[in-house]
């Protein structure tokens, strides 16, 4: 664990119970009986409970108040501790903020991921925007960067936020649906609010169902400002690019995980950190000098627009790492509170109308949830000195030993700090105009960036987008809703709108609402972010076995995958020891981590079937094991098999269109890769020796070839070539 000031600070509030330690009340008195309320009793029958029992009253009263009001949005979250380090002083050209320019610092952070629509009890893998909020505990105070995994938003002006949230939340008469946008009110709102068109395209794309929090891109969404030592201001957008690439689930998989493991993303985050596969992102910024604010055909302060990287390049300035799980969920992840108005010197605000309203709303909602002293809670408390004259209120914990609580005062306590000495100072921005309710002229255009996003997707991403919108609109039972949204889509791409209309029964447009400009931006496709060096770090590999499996081969492959930091799980017919093939006494078998019914293929990134005649016969008699393979194939996941495991794929599972290994001329080491399915006749010592050399697109050994396919995340050629729809899963 990296030692940081925040970790040290939190130690003051961490209690680690020990065996044999006695029970006390909150005020420290030892409790002799925690099971029986003090009553009037005659020794045979219980009587009325006494109000004077302060131990019972405290216990039940504390229980009554264990919950705080959940967040209106982003209620379901998961968090972790970590740190941020700047890459030298690359950002000093733009800002004086030391957190971004001083590479000698290790700034503690706490990060919270979340979904937006669902309640605290909803599932992790619903289609939704994901919150990406970071609290930087800097030496100058807390900086809260409250972002999402999507760079744009549904609305331009914060005044529309209550309308948007009301529309996307469960409908008021039935309180359904939970954790999804597939209902009349959401699509009615976005159909009548065309500024949402760009955001809808992002959410309905693969971005709406991420594989994990660790494989999400993060965005500050709003336009902030940076101020440098020359008092020059730049507009800025913040980006966090994941080391592992940007990857997603497929829709059928996401739906199933909602029921099979609704905590999938939470568990994944903790599993990665505990396996030392620390989640890591590169912080990059886009900057525009104030003098060039109006040189674009869109308003750079419009939160429904991106800044295309072809126009405004990214600059890498630092690294964000998460390396410690929370000790207790409630006081850390649940009570952590973010505020967009919390910035440090060198960072400021723009006139982005969404940000302007958020700066009011976030502080207000934290007061509502946690009380006026929410910033005194351990997880929210700064690591730098704090002194002000704010006093009293609910949950006040700070004790100020002073007879002064005002300024100016005779003792010069709590005096303002000049900007030259580190005091926060706003940029002297010239403001002029007429007081009115209006938006800028460029805010009136809503479709160019939606077209840009659509055009930039590759074929399989467009297929998924089409399926997602068709699914959502099919859940709208009011024809006005789904028919009107076809009109919105016709303003993005006419042919795409017609395809959706055919699926959902909407009216076919007679002509395009507006022509598609055809422009693209390569960085808008998730495939752009594939790691430069193939990696399978933290990827979950299921090894399917039954009694009679080839233990020597299995252990060799598992060791090869483990050496590349994949996480392997043995799945068998029972959660107990699975015996190896006759004649192999390799540690008397292997203990299965799960049985076939206890976990499903949806929870893993790849599947491997070792050789072994008896083991394969047992798998062939197990319908669930067969379904594991077919389902993984349908979800475009890598599959590896050796020897009799290949026969199992050929004769029992019957994967359509896939070329499998066939013994020929005794070359049992030959490796065949077809549509992400890797097969070979045997995994010999020579193959293992080849695998030691690492893996890549030209890998020769079985394990290395299999690892490379895992590193590619999915084989979507199965889908585009029609193989997926030929398999029942």
Secondary structure, 3 states (H helix, E strand, C coil): CCCCHHHHHHHCCCCCCCCCCCCECCCCCECCCCCCCCECCCCCCCCCECCCCHHHHHHHHHHHCCCCCCCCCCCCEEEEEEEEEECCCHHHHCCCCHHHHCCCCCEEEEEEEEECCCCCCCCCCCCCCEEEEEEEEECCEEEEEEEECCCCCCCCCHHHHHHHHHHHCCCCCCCCCCCCCCCHHHHHHHHHCHHHHHHHHHHHCHHHCECCHHHCCEECCCCEEEECCCCCEEEEEEEEEECCCCCECCHHHHHHHHHHCCCHHHHHHHHHHHCCCCCEEEEEEEEEEHHHCCCCCCCCCCCCCCCCCCCCCCEEEEEEEEEEECCCHHHHHHCCCCCCCCCCCCEEECCCHHHHHHHHHHHHHHHHHHCCCHHHCCCCCCCCCCCCCCCCCCCCCCCCCCCCCCCCCCCCCCCCCCHHHCCCCCCCCCCCCCCCCCCCHHHHCCCHHHHHHHHHCCHHHHHHHHHHHHHHHHCCCCHHHHHHHHHHHHCCCHHHHHHHHHHHCCCCCCCCCCCCCCCCCHHHCHHHHCCCCCCCCCCEEEEECCCCECHHHHHHHHHHHHHCCCEEEEEECCCCEECECCCCCCCCCEECCEECCCCCHHHCCEEEECCCHHHHHHHHCCHHHHHHHHHHHHCCCEEEEECHHHHHHHHHHCCCCCCCCCCCCCCCCCEEEECCEEEECCCCHHHHHHHCCCCCCCCCCHHHHHHHHHHCCCCCHHHHCCCHHHCCC
